[in-house]
Amino acid sequence: MGSFFDNIHLRTTERDRVEHVWAEYWRARGEESLVWISPPYGNWISLFDWKCDQQNIDILIELSAHLSRELGCPTLAFQVQDSDLAEYWLFEQGKKADHYTSNQHYYPSYLDKEAPATEGVYSGYGPDTQAGYPSEEDNTNGGNTGLLKSITGAAVDDVELEAILRTPATFADDILTALASAIGINDIWASVGYHYLVTEGDTIPGIDHFKHLPTEKPPNPQWFEEQN
C-alpha cells in the first residue's frame, strides 16, 4: 500500500493569522477538525488538517481557497493517493488558478468504511486504486509553470519545473516533494499528512515547533476510531 496524504502550503509568515483563519473556517461551518501548523519555512507555512487528510478533496479545495482569500496569499494544496496519483491546486486571492494531476487516467474506488483501522487512527484511510498505474507515458494534465512561478514567486527555471511535473515517477509522492523543494517549501513537510504526524511525527524534522489546534496535543488513537 502506498502513501495517502493531503497538506496545504501558504505563502505567508504570519502563523497567528493562519491559526485564526483556520479556526474561523471550521467555526463558520459548525464543525470541528484538528490541525498541525508549521512555523515559517522561508516564506511558507505548512498546514495539515485532519478532515482534509481523509482524502476529502471538496474540503481540501474549499479550505485552501478560504485561507488564500482571507489571508490574501498564494496557497498550494497537495494530495497523494496510494503513491500512484499526485495532484495540486494553486490558489491566488481565493481563486483557483491551476490544477495539476500526474495521471489523468487514475480512477479511485473508495475503501469500505468498516475496514480495519490503518495505523490505529482512521478506519477507511481513503481511496485505493482501481486503474491507472504509473507508466512511461506523459499522462499528466494541468500544471502551468508560468503561473507557478508568477504566483509563488519561485526563482526556478520553467525547464526544471516542466521536468518535475512531466517525468513519470514510480512514486507520485516524489513529484510533489521535488516541486516543493523547487519553489521553497519544506520538501519533507510536503510529503506527510495529519495522520502521519500523529503516528510518526517524531521522525519529522521541526515537529517540536509545530502547533496543534484546537488542543495542544492530538487525541488518543481511540478517539479517531470512534469518529468513523
C-alpha positions in Angstrom: 0.0 0.0 0.0 1.3 3.4 -1.0 1.1 6.8 0.7 -2.1 8.7 1.2 -1.8 12.3 2.4 -3.0 15.9 2.0 -1.4 19.1 3.1 -1.7 22.9 2.4 1.1 25.4 2.0 0.6 29.2 2.4 3.0 31.8 1.2 3.0 33.8 4.4 5.0 34.0 7.6 2.0 35.1 9.9 1.3 31.9 11.7 -1.1 33.6 14.2 -3.3 34.8 11.4 -3.2 31.3 9.8 -4.4 29.8 13.1 -7.2 32.3 13.4 -8.5 31.9 9.8 -8.3 28.1 10.1 -10.4 28.2 13.3 -12.9 30.6 11.9 -13.4 28.4 8.9 -14.5 25.5 11.0 -16.5 27.6 13.4 -18.5 29.0 10.5 -19.2 25.5 9.2 -20.4 24.4 12.7 -17.9 21.6 12.6 -14.7 20.6 14.3 -11.4 19.5 12.9 -7.8 19.2 14.1 -4.7 20.7 12.6 -0.9 20.8 12.8 0.6 24.2 11.7 4.3 24.5 11.0 6.5 27.5 11.8 7.5 29.6 8.8 10.0 27.9 6.5 11.4 30.6 4.2 8.2 32.4 3.0 5.9 29.4 3.6 3.8 27.9 6.3 2.6 24.3 6.0 -0.8 23.2 7.4 -2.1 19.7 8.0 -5.8 19.4 8.5 -7.4 16.2 9.9 -10.5 16.2 7.7 -8.6 17.1 4.6 -6.3 14.2 5.3 -9.2 11.7 5.0 -8.8 12.3 1.2 -11.7 14.8 1.2 -11.0 16.7 -1.9 -14.0 19.0 -1.6 -12.9 20.2 1.9 -9.2 20.4 0.8 -10.2 22.7 -2.1 -12.7 24.8 -0.1 -10.4 25.3 2.9 -7.4 26.2 0.7 -9.4 28.7 -1.2 -10.7 30.2 2.0 -7.2 30.5 3.5 -5.9 32.1 0.3 -8.8 34.6 0.2 -8.8 35.6 3.9 -5.0 35.8 4.2 -4.5 37.4 0.8 -1.7 34.9 -0.1 -1.0 32.2 -2.6 -1.9 28.7 -1.5 -0.9 25.3 -2.7 -2.9 22.2 -1.8 -1.2 18.9 -2.3 -2.8 15.4 -2.4 -1.3 11.9 -3.0 -3.4 8.8 -3.4 -1.7 5.4 -2.9 1.6 6.9 -4.3 0.0 6.4 -7.7 -1.5 9.9 -8.1 -0.2 13.3 -7.2 -2.3 16.5 -7.5 -2.0 20.1 -6.6 -4.4 23.0 -6.6 -3.0 26.5 -6.8 -5.0 29.5 -5.4 -4.5 33.2 -5.7 -6.7 35.6 -3.7 -9.1 32.8 -3.1 -9.5 31.9 -6.8 -8.3 28.6 -8.3 -5.5 29.5 -10.7 -4.3 26.0 -11.7 -4.9 22.3 -11.1 -2.3 19.6 -11.8 -2.8 15.8 -11.9 0.1 13.4 -12.5 -2.2 10.7 -14.0 -5.5 11.7 -15.6 -6.3 8.0 -16.1 -6.4 7.2 -12.4 -9.7 6.2 -11.0 -10.3 5.8 -7.2 -12.5 3.2 -5.6 -13.3 4.1 -2.0 -12.4 1.6 0.7 -15.1 0.1 2.9 -15.5 2.3 5.9 -15.7 -0.9 8.0 -12.2 -1.8 7.0 -9.7 -2.4 9.9 -8.1 0.8 11.2 -4.9 1.9 9.5 -2.1 2.7 11.9 -4.6 3.0 14.7 -6.1 6.4 13.7 -8.5 6.1 10.8 -10.7 3.3 9.6 -11.1 3.6 5.8 -7.9 5.5 5.1 -9.0 6.8 1.7 -9.3 5.8 -1.9 -7.5 2.8 -3.3 -6.5 2.4 -6.9 -8.7 0.7 -9.5 -6.7 1.6 -12.6 -4.1 4.0 -13.8 -0.7 2.9 -12.5 2.4 4.9 -13.5 3.7 4.4 -17.0 6.4 5.7 -19.2 3.9 7.9 -21.0 3.1 11.5 -20.0 -0.4 11.2 -18.6 -0.3 14.5 -16.7 -2.9 17.2 -17.0 -2.6 20.9 -16.0 0.4 22.3 -14.3 1.1 25.8 -15.7 4.8 26.5 -14.9 4.4 30.2 -15.7 1.5 30.6 -13.2 3.5 28.6 -10.6 6.4 30.9 -10.9 4.5 34.2 -11.0 2.1 33.3 -8.2 4.5 31.6 -5.8 7.5 33.9 -6.6 9.7 30.8 -7.2 13.1 31.6 -8.6 13.3 28.4 -10.8 13.6 27.8 -14.5 10.5 26.7 -16.4 12.5 23.8 -17.8 13.2 22.4 -14.3 9.5 22.7 -13.3 8.4 21.0 -16.5 10.8 18.2 -15.9 9.4 17.7 -12.4 5.8 17.7 -13.5 6.1 15.7 -16.7 8.7 13.0 -15.9 7.0 9.7 -15.0 7.6 8.8 -11.3 7.5 5.3 -9.7 6.1 7.0 -6.6 3.9 10.0 -7.2 5.0 11.5 -3.8 8.3 12.3 -5.4 6.7 14.7 -7.8 5.3 16.9 -5.1 8.4 16.7 -2.9 10.6 17.8 -5.8 8.1 20.6 -6.7 8.0 21.8 -3.1 11.8 21.9 -2.9 12.0 23.9 -6.2 9.6 26.6 -5.0 10.9 26.9 -1.5 8.5 24.7 0.5 10.0 22.2 3.0 10.0 19.0 1.0 9.8 16.7 4.0 6.7 18.6 5.3 5.2 18.4 1.8 5.3 14.6 1.9 3.2 13.9 5.0 -0.3 14.5 6.3 -2.1 14.9 9.6 -2.3 11.2 10.3 1.4 10.6 9.6 2.3 13.4 12.0 0.1 11.7 14.7 1.7 8.2 14.2 5.3 9.0 13.2 5.7 12.7 13.8 8.8 12.1 15.9 10.7 11.3 12.7 9.8 14.7 11.1 12.5 17.5 11.5 11.0 20.6 13.1 7.9 18.8 14.6 8.7 20.3 18.0 8.0 23.7 16.6 4.6 22.7 15.1 1.4 23.9 16.8 -1.5 21.5 17.2 -5.0 23.0 17.4 -7.5 23.3 19.0 -5.8 21.1 21.6 -2.1 21.2 22.5 -1.7 17.5 21.5 -3.7 15.1 19.3 -6.4 13.0 21.0 -5.5 9.4 21.6 -5.9 6.8 18.8 -9.3 5.5 20.2 -10.8 9.0 19.6 -10.0 8.8 15.9 -11.5 5.3 15.6 -14.7 6.5 17.3 -15.2 9.2 14.7 -15.8 6.6 11.9 
